Amino acid sequence: MDFSDRIQRVEPSATLAISNLAAELEAEGADVVDLSVGEPDFPTPENVVEAGQEAMDAGHTGYTSSNGIARLREAIAEKLRGDGLDYEAGNVIVTPGAKQALYEAVQTLVDDGDEVVLLDPAWVSYEAMVKLAGGDLDRVDLSPYDFQLEPALDELGEAISDETELLVVNSPSNPTGAVYSDAALEGVRDLAVEHDVTVISDEIYQQITYGAEPTSLGTFDGMADRTVTINGFSKAYSMTGWRLGYLAGPEELISEAGKLHSHSVSCATNFVQHAGVEALRNTDDAIEEMVEAFAERREFLLERLGEEGVEAPEPDGAFYLMMPVADDDQTWCEDALEEAHVATVPGSAFGAPGYARISYANSKERIGEAVDRLVDAGLL
Ligand SMILES: Cc1ncc(COP(=O)(O)O)c(C=O)c1O
């Protein structure tokens, strides 16, 4: 078969590759502590499951309007207005997961040869999405600054020019857990306005923070017309398998992206959208409980690593931590998996060689077990 140039520009997701390897070891009988996964280890809140079941029973099983049911788009717009964004239902497209929302945004904005700036380390799929769209990547490395953006604004200023089409900002960040300060986001705004750049603000970890509250980028003066806000239900509501997310932005963007949406996925799953309304309206307690559990585990992991002399930059959000390991992080992660049966993701997959990404979406007991095993294997 003759495969497209487009598809040959990209590699499969590195995070999924490690999970697959871990699954193979488990199938052989190994007890693997999996700290590689990007999903909460909690069940979807019961009332959300019930809302999905009720919607199915009520016959909400056909196609919906392509951009999503009105009730959900209205609930999303209301949530975004709560964040300070001036959006109505017409500013929203509901997608099967935030990943699809990002894919549609990138396809809608990026042409062959367009320059796209990423902040490294960056979530693995941004690069692949830009390459699929034919864009060229320019990367700004935040690793020397404990993954913070504010100290790197000069470097971002050097990377962004009038040639830049798009910048992707993800706060709280996967893989670093960094939450960017308002001063950093103002710096982004100044550059975006000066060089007429569109910015994708991926806010999927917005609700999972430990003290530092991220401001939504589109709320800064001058950003409303140039920001695409991405969010979804996977992380905050523990709904990864339901596949529900959204993009929000100016109506002209919604109208263009809506073409791709209607010609690809048609719509997000009908009854899942109904469950999404319940998630947005009635889950504050469940989110609080989950975030409290993540906060405890984060504290515990930092403490245990500290005891072993490992100094990792403290994450302020999401449920990831970047741990400094050997220069050859790929080999370190393979050794950790094979010798200690601990699955992590090599930092180089995110553009941060010398680190491993640890997901602490796991019980304290298992996190402690993982650190013990890494110490016993001589890897910490
Ligand atoms: C930074 C970031 N954005 C977007 C997504 C996509 O999430 P989903 O498609 O499950 O909504 C993920 C998932 O891992 C993520 O880490």
The ligand as a MOL file (V3000), in Angstrom:
LIG
                    3D

  0  0  0     0  0            999 V3000
M  V30 BEGIN CTAB
M  V30 COUNTS 16 16 0 0 0
M  V30 BEGIN ATOM
M  V30 1 C -2.7470 18.0320 27.8330 0
M  V30 2 C -3.8420 17.1630 27.3420 0
M  V30 3 N -4.7230 17.6620 26.4620 0
M  V30 4 C -5.7070 16.9060 25.9770 0
M  V30 5 C -5.8640 15.5850 26.3540 0
M  V30 6 C -6.9780 14.7990 25.7290 0
M  V30 7 O -7.9170 14.3380 26.6130 0
M  V30 8 P -9.2710 13.6660 26.1380 0
M  V30 9 O -9.2020 13.4520 24.6740 0
M  V30 10 O -9.3600 12.3760 26.8860 0
M  V30 11 O -10.3580 14.6140 26.5140 0
M  V30 12 C -4.9740 15.0080 27.2640 0
M  V30 13 C -5.0790 13.6000 27.6270 0
M  V30 14 O -4.1840 12.9710 28.0990 0
M  V30 15 C -3.9440 15.8410 27.7830 0
M  V30 16 O -3.0650 15.3510 28.6590 0
M  V30 END ATOM
M  V30 BEGIN BOND
M  V30 1 1 1 2
M  V30 2 1 2 3
M  V30 3 2 2 15
M  V30 4 2 3 4
M  V30 5 1 4 5
M  V30 6 1 5 6
M  V30 7 2 5 12
M  V30 8 1 6 7
M  V30 9 1 7 8
M  V30 10 2 8 9
M  V30 11 1 8 10
M  V30 12 1 8 11
M  V30 13 1 12 13
M  V30 14 1 12 15
M  V30 15 2 13 14
M  V30 16 1 15 16
M  V30 END BOND
M  V30 END CTAB
M  END
